[in-house]
Amino acid sequence: MRIVVHGQEAFGKAVLEKLLARGENVVGVFCAPDKEGRPQDPLKLFAQEKGLPVHQPKSWKTPEALELMKSFNPDVCMMAYVTLFVPQPVIDAPKYNTFQYHPSLLPLHRGPSSINWPIAMGSKKTGLTIFWPDEGLDEGPVLLQKEVEIGPDETLGDVYFKKLFPLGVDAMLEALDLVRAGKAPKIPQDHAKATYESWFRKDAAAIDWSKSASDVYNLIRAANPQPGAWALYKGGEVQFFDAAKRDGDGAPGEIVAIDSDGVTVAAPGGRILLKRVKAAGGQKIPAAEWAASAGVKSGDRFENAPKKQA
């Protein structure tokens, strides 16, 4: 079976590594264009190291891009983390079409930040979907799904790197085996149950101290390690990373304790122990170290970020 891999970053590289390790016939690799000032894509570098042809179209919406896909005479295209829009003629060009990885239980959490949002929402489970993409956003029929638990203290990094990444790489190969055997289903998604969330960027990670301690803690978990939940201290931005939920009370945003474990902040219904933080222009450091250097004392307050003007 002639396989093309379309992907990027560490996930795409891991899929390619597994394919080559078991002797699959990978005939070409596609990845996103290089960005000035950024390291080259690890998928690109690994593919070149293995002597595979690598192409980086700036767009898949051109006749030339379609001909490029067809030129490999592929049986299947495996999309392993793709950010560029790919039109239907390119998706359909391989003999057995194209399947794609998405880190949520579709039709839930369609969109680009599908791991952050269920954690921020306090969900106890999520998962991954291998599906047959179409021109809609994460709307194509499902090939297979895998479910994982979200532990009460697990972060974005925990859920992705320890669960959805390794499970997803194996699921991509499982999907390939189903396609090869002619047993790959195309199960329609229930669009009535679909949810969509946009990028989980800085604005989404801003802490609102009027929210419950559970909501604040979930937001910190969902933004760790990226983009980092944040609030203001004496007008300066401070990002929160490693943290723990604690019992107790106090005024929302009030710093109620500082000790060797970190900085404890009150929120409605509980408290948050901040263990590691990052002030603007600095590095991630223990919260106790930051408090000492910034002259933080009990009774000080973290404030909400100012509301964006409409």
Summary of the structure (lengths in Angstrom):
residues: 310
radius of gyration: 22.3
end to end distance: 53.4
largest distance: 67.5
contacts: 1001
relative contact order: 0.10
helix: 29%
strand: 27%
